[in-house]
């Protein structure tokens, strides 16, 4: 039977990779989880079925295209209505690919900025009343490249820099009812897709990482869970989980 007092988290982009591991870690801590996905319905369903097999009525999957404002607003309404509360919002979904300035299009702008920056704002706005009611928390997935640019990624870096400032602005504006923090991953999982970051570039990144290795999804999931569950006096903070990479950028 579901624990109706268990806290509830909405995690965007949670059907795979870091979002899925974050959902797993929160579920292990007794949270009920709402798995947002865009196109990975089969992966989302499998994840939810596994959670519900372990604890009945503890997970659901909701689909939304984060580039569509109305879909984002509907996602927020559906998430809150699922268990009539919301304690955590994790803006994990992100679009990452190179787009040199001379080649970038309006479609690139819309896809990257709307997913990485506008959607977190709209979700936070739409979920604000519920989060205030639960004295909840928002965690935004940022990037170490929000501080130092990655070549040929001006839109991605700008979107993450905007999300970093949104994190700090919200921490100031939404206190004391809602805490807002961020996590900036370094090299954890290489981006998916052929040619996005080649092997030589991967080696160069690791050569500048003091711990001389990639991290793993648990490093990020652990940081998110810490900020949600174990850091009641943290707000406006952005944790760089990067093996020291930001020291050499």
C-alpha positions as CSV (number, residue, x, y, z in Angstrom):
1,X,0.0,0.0,0.0
2,X,1.2,3.5,-0.8
3,X,2.4,5.7,2.0
4,X,0.3,8.8,1.5
5,X,2.7,10.8,3.7
6,X,5.7,10.0,1.6
7,X,7.3,13.0,-0.2
8,X,6.8,13.4,-4.0
9,X,9.4,14.5,-6.6
10,X,9.0,15.3,-10.2
11,X,12.2,14.6,-12.2
12,X,12.4,15.7,-15.8
13,X,14.2,13.6,-18.3
14,X,14.2,10.7,-15.9
15,X,13.7,7.7,-18.2
16,X,17.5,7.1,-18.5
17,X,21.0,8.2,-17.6
18,X,21.4,10.6,-14.6
19,X,17.7,11.3,-14.2
20,X,16.9,7.6,-13.9
21,X,19.6,7.1,-11.3
22,X,18.4,10.1,-9.3
23,X,14.9,8.7,-9.3
24,X,16.2,5.3,-8.1
25,X,18.1,6.9,-5.2
26,X,15.1,9.0,-4.2
27,X,12.8,6.0,-4.4
28,X,15.3,4.1,-2.1
29,X,14.9,7.0,0.4
30,X,11.1,6.5,0.5
31,X,10.1,9.1,-2.0
32,X,7.3,8.7,-4.5
33,X,8.7,9.7,-8.0
34,X,7.1,11.2,-11.1
35,X,9.2,10.2,-14.1
36,X,9.0,12.7,-16.9
37,X,10.0,11.6,-20.4
38,X,9.7,13.0,-23.9
39,X,10.1,10.0,-26.3
40,X,11.5,7.2,-24.2
41,X,8.1,5.7,-23.2
42,X,9.3,2.1,-23.0
43,X,12.3,3.0,-20.7
44,X,10.0,5.2,-18.5
45,X,7.4,2.4,-18.2
46,X,10.0,-0.2,-17.3
47,X,11.5,2.1,-14.6
48,X,8.0,2.9,-13.1
49,X,7.0,-0.8,-13.2
50,X,10.1,-1.7,-11.2
51,X,9.5,0.9,-8.6
52,X,5.9,-0.1,-8.2
53,X,6.8,-3.7,-7.9
54,X,9.0,-2.8,-4.9
55,X,6.4,-0.4,-3.4
56,X,2.9,-0.1,-4.6
57,X,1.7,3.2,-6.0
58,X,5.1,4.9,-5.6
59,X,5.9,5.9,-9.2
60,X,4.2,7.2,-12.4
61,X,5.4,8.3,-15.8
62,X,4.3,11.5,-17.5
63,X,5.1,12.5,-21.1
64,X,5.7,16.1,-22.2
65,X,7.7,18.0,-24.9
66,X,9.5,20.6,-22.9
67,X,9.8,22.9,-25.9
68,X,6.0,23.4,-25.7
69,X,4.9,25.8,-23.0
70,X,1.4,24.4,-22.7
71,X,2.8,20.9,-22.4
72,X,5.1,22.0,-19.6
73,X,2.2,23.6,-17.8
74,X,0.1,20.4,-18.2
75,X,3.0,18.4,-16.9
76,X,3.1,20.5,-13.7
77,X,-0.7,20.2,-13.2
78,X,-0.7,16.4,-13.8
79,X,2.3,15.9,-11.5
80,X,0.7,17.8,-8.6
81,X,-2.6,16.1,-9.2
82,X,-1.1,12.6,-9.0
83,X,-0.7,12.5,-5.2
84,X,-2.1,16.0,-4.5
85,X,1.3,17.3,-3.3
86,X,4.8,18.1,-4.6
87,X,7.9,18.2,-2.4
88,X,10.7,18.3,-4.9
89,X,11.3,19.5,-8.5
90,X,14.4,18.3,-10.3
91,X,15.0,20.0,-13.6
92,X,17.3,17.4,-15.0
93,X,16.2,17.3,-18.7
94,X,18.7,18.9,-21.1
95,X,19.6,19.2,-24.7
96,X,23.3,19.2,-25.6
97,X,24.9,19.4,-29.1
98,X,27.3,21.7,-30.9
99,X,26.0,24.7,-32.8
100,X,28.8,27.0,-34.0
101,X,27.5,30.6,-34.3
102,X,27.7,30.8,-38.0
103,X,25.6,27.6,-38.4
104,X,23.1,28.0,-35.5
105,X,19.5,28.3,-36.5
106,X,16.4,29.7,-34.9
107,X,15.3,26.0,-34.4
108,X,18.5,25.4,-32.4
109,X,17.8,28.4,-30.2
110,X,14.3,27.2,-29.6
111,X,15.2,23.6,-28.9
112,X,18.1,24.3,-26.6
113,X,16.9,27.5,-24.7
114,X,13.4,26.3,-24.4
115,X,14.3,22.9,-23.0
116,X,17.3,23.9,-20.8
117,X,16.1,27.3,-19.5
118,X,12.5,28.2,-20.3
119,X,11.0,24.8,-19.3
120,X,12.6,24.9,-15.8
121,X,11.3,28.4,-15.3
122,X,7.7,27.5,-16.4
123,X,7.7,24.3,-14.3
124,X,9.0,26.1,-11.2
125,X,6.3,28.8,-11.7
126,X,3.6,26.3,-12.2
127,X,4.7,24.1,-9.3
128,X,5.3,27.1,-6.9
129,X,2.1,26.9,-4.9
130,X,2.5,23.2,-4.2
131,X,6.2,23.5,-3.3
132,X,5.4,26.4,-1.0
133,X,2.7,24.3,0.6
134,X,5.2,21.5,1.4
135,X,8.2,23.7,2.1
136,X,9.8,21.9,-0.8
137,X,12.9,22.2,-2.8
138,X,14.1,22.7,-6.4
139,X,17.3,21.3,-7.8
140,X,18.5,22.4,-11.2
141,X,20.9,20.4,-13.2
142,X,23.4,23.0,-14.5
143,X,26.9,22.3,-15.9
144,X,30.5,23.4,-15.3
145,X,30.3,25.0,-18.7
146,X,27.9,27.5,-17.3
147,X,31.0,29.3,-16.0
148,X,33.5,28.7,-18.7
149,X,32.5,28.3,-22.4
150,X,32.8,25.1,-24.3
151,X,33.9,25.8,-27.9
152,X,31.1,25.8,-30.5
153,X,28.3,25.4,-27.9
154,X,27.2,29.1,-27.4
155,X,23.5,28.3,-27.0
156,X,24.1,25.4,-24.6
157,X,26.5,27.3,-22.4
158,X,24.2,30.3,-22.4
159,X,21.2,28.2,-21.4
160,X,23.1,26.7,-18.5
161,X,24.5,30.1,-17.4
162,X,20.9,31.4,-17.4
163,X,19.8,28.4,-15.3
164,X,22.6,29.0,-12.8
165,X,21.4,32.6,-12.3
166,X,17.8,31.5,-12.2
167,X,18.8,29.1,-9.4
168,X,20.3,31.9,-7.4
169,X,17.5,34.3,-8.1
170,X,14.9,31.8,-7.1
171,X,16.8,31.0,-3.9
172,X,16.5,34.6,-2.9
173,X,13.0,35.2,-4.1
174,X,11.3,32.0,-3.0
175,X,12.8,31.8,0.5
176,X,11.9,30.9,3.1
177,X,9.3,28.4,1.9
178,X,11.2,26.9,-1.0
179,X,14.9,26.1,-1.2
180,X,16.6,26.2,-4.6
181,X,20.0,24.7,-5.4
182,X,21.9,23.3,-8.4
183,X,24.3,20.6,-9.3
184,X,27.0,21.1,-12.0
185,X,28.3,17.9,-13.4
186,X,31.7,17.5,-15.0
187,X,32.6,14.4,-17.0
188,X,30.2,11.8,-15.8
189,X,28.6,10.1,-18.8
190,X,29.7,11.2,-22.2
191,X,27.0,12.7,-24.4
192,X,25.1,10.3,-26.6
193,X,25.5,10.5,-30.3
194,X,28.4,9.9,-32.7
195,X,30.9,12.6,-33.0
196,X,29.6,14.9,-30.2
197,X,32.8,14.5,-28.2
198,X,35.5,12.4,-29.8
199,X,37.9,10.1,-28.0
200,X,40.8,12.6,-28.2
201,X,38.7,15.3,-26.6
202,X,37.7,12.9,-23.9
203,X,41.3,12.2,-23.1
204,X,42.0,16.0,-23.0
205,X,39.2,16.5,-20.5
206,X,40.4,13.7,-18.3
207,X,44.0,15.1,-18.4
208,X,42.7,18.3,-16.9
209,X,40.6,16.5,-14.2
210,X,42.6,16.2,-11.0
211,X,40.9,12.9,-10.0
212,X,41.9,11.7,-13.5
213,X,38.7,9.8,-14.2
214,X,35.1,10.3,-15.1
215,X,32.5,10.3,-12.3
216,X,29.5,8.0,-12.3
217,X,25.7,8.6,-12.1
218,X,25.7,7.9,-8.4
219,X,28.0,10.9,-7.9
220,X,25.3,13.2,-9.4
221,X,22.3,11.4,-7.9
222,X,23.9,11.5,-4.5
223,X,24.4,15.2,-4.7
224,X,20.8,15.8,-5.8
225,X,19.5,13.6,-3.0
226,X,21.7,15.4,-0.5
227,X,20.3,18.8,-1.5
228,X,16.7,17.5,-1.4
229,X,16.9,15.5,1.8
230,X,19.8,16.3,3.9
231,X,20.6,20.0,3.4
232,X,17.9,22.0,5.1
233,X,20.2,25.1,5.5
234,X,21.4,25.0,1.9
235,X,19.9,27.4,-0.7
236,X,21.3,29.3,-3.6
237,X,24.2,26.8,-3.8
238,X,25.6,25.2,-7.0
239,X,27.7,22.1,-6.2
240,X,30.3,21.3,-8.8
241,X,30.5,17.5,-9.0
242,X,33.4,17.3,-11.4
243,X,36.5,15.6,-10.0
244,X,38.1,19.0,-9.8
245,X,37.8,19.7,-13.5
246,X,36.6,23.3,-12.9
247,X,40.0,24.1,-11.3
248,X,41.6,23.7,-14.7
249,X,39.2,25.3,-17.1
